[in-house]
Amino acid sequence: MPRVSKEYREARRDEIARAAVRVLERKGVRETSIADIVVESGLSTGAIYSHFTNKAELARYIVGRFLFPRIDELEAGAARGVALPPVEVLRRMLTTISDTGLSPALVVQFWGESLGDPEMGAQLTETAGHLMRALGAALTPWARAQAASADQVAALAGSTARTVASLAQGYIANTAVFGPRTVDEYLANIVHALER
């Protein structure tokens, strides 16, 4: 029997992930089953389970495949010495979220499910940790220009990363509850509100 190439396996996982996102958007996280994803993808149950054993594993893949590479680009830019101010890091983070095609409502549902599902909770904790490390790294070149000592740089980058993450969560929750809002509008309103 011929071996399946890494590229083929990755393409199949992407196909399943996209089908899962479509059905999750329609039915919600709690009501979506692997059987629903089987129907949406047109693949067999065995094919789905050969790639993902449950929704938590599928969520991990979706985040890792579609969200983390763009977040990691921020970190890579910082490693090259690119100094972005916090508002630009936030802009890039929010456009990354919107570019993945994941709706804010779906993200909020995953947050909610993670409170009652230990596997989903572990996935959320892992994702948040990765995000905070990447944001802290992305903000370090900017923090170097603001702080006098290495200790101050790390503290400033870390606290600012947490604030950027909080503002991103605010955008996601606000958009999920109150409807679409552009990233630029959100950022302009934050800047305006904080300058007063």
Long-range contacts (C-beta under 8 A, 24 or more apart in sequence): 9-51, 12-43, 12-47, 12-51, 13-51, 13-52, 13-61, 13-65, 14-65, 15-41, 15-43, 16-41, 16-43, 16-47, 16-48, 16-51, 16-52, 16-58, 17-58, 17-61, 17-62, 17-65, 17-66, 20-58, 20-62, 21-62, 21-101, 21-102, 21-106, 24-106, 24-109, 25-103, 25-105, 25-106, 28-109, 29-55, 29-106, 29-109, 29-110, 29-112, 29-113, 30-109, 30-113, 54-119, 55-120, 56-117, 56-119, 56-120, 56-122, 56-123, 57-119, 59-110, 59-120, 59-123, 60-123, 60-126, 60-127, 62-102, 63-123, 63-127, 66-100, 66-101, 66-102, 67-96, 67-97, 67-100, 67-102, 68-130, 68-134, 70-96, 70-99, 70-100, 71-96, 71-130, 71-131, 71-134, 71-135, 72-134, 74-134, 74-135, 74-137, 74-138, 75-133, 75-134, 75-137, 75-138, 77-138, 78-137, 78-138, 78-139, 78-140, 78-141, 79-137, 81-141, 82-141, 83-141, 83-142, 83-144, 83-145, 84-138, 84-139, 84-141, 84-142, 85-142, 86-139, 86-142, 86-160, 86-163, 86-164, 87-187, 87-190, 87-191, 89-135, 89-138, 89-139, 89-142, 89-164, 90-164, 90-167, 90-168, 90-187, 91-183, 91-184, 91-187, 93-135, 93-164, 93-168, 94-168, 94-171, 94-183, 94-186, 94-187, 95-183, 97-168, 97-172, 98-183, 103-176, 104-171, 104-172, 104-173, 104-175, 104-176, 105-176, 107-172, 107-176, 108-172, 108-173, 108-176, 128-165, 131-165, 132-158, 132-161, 132-162, 132-165, 135-161, 135-164, 135-165, 136-161, 139-164
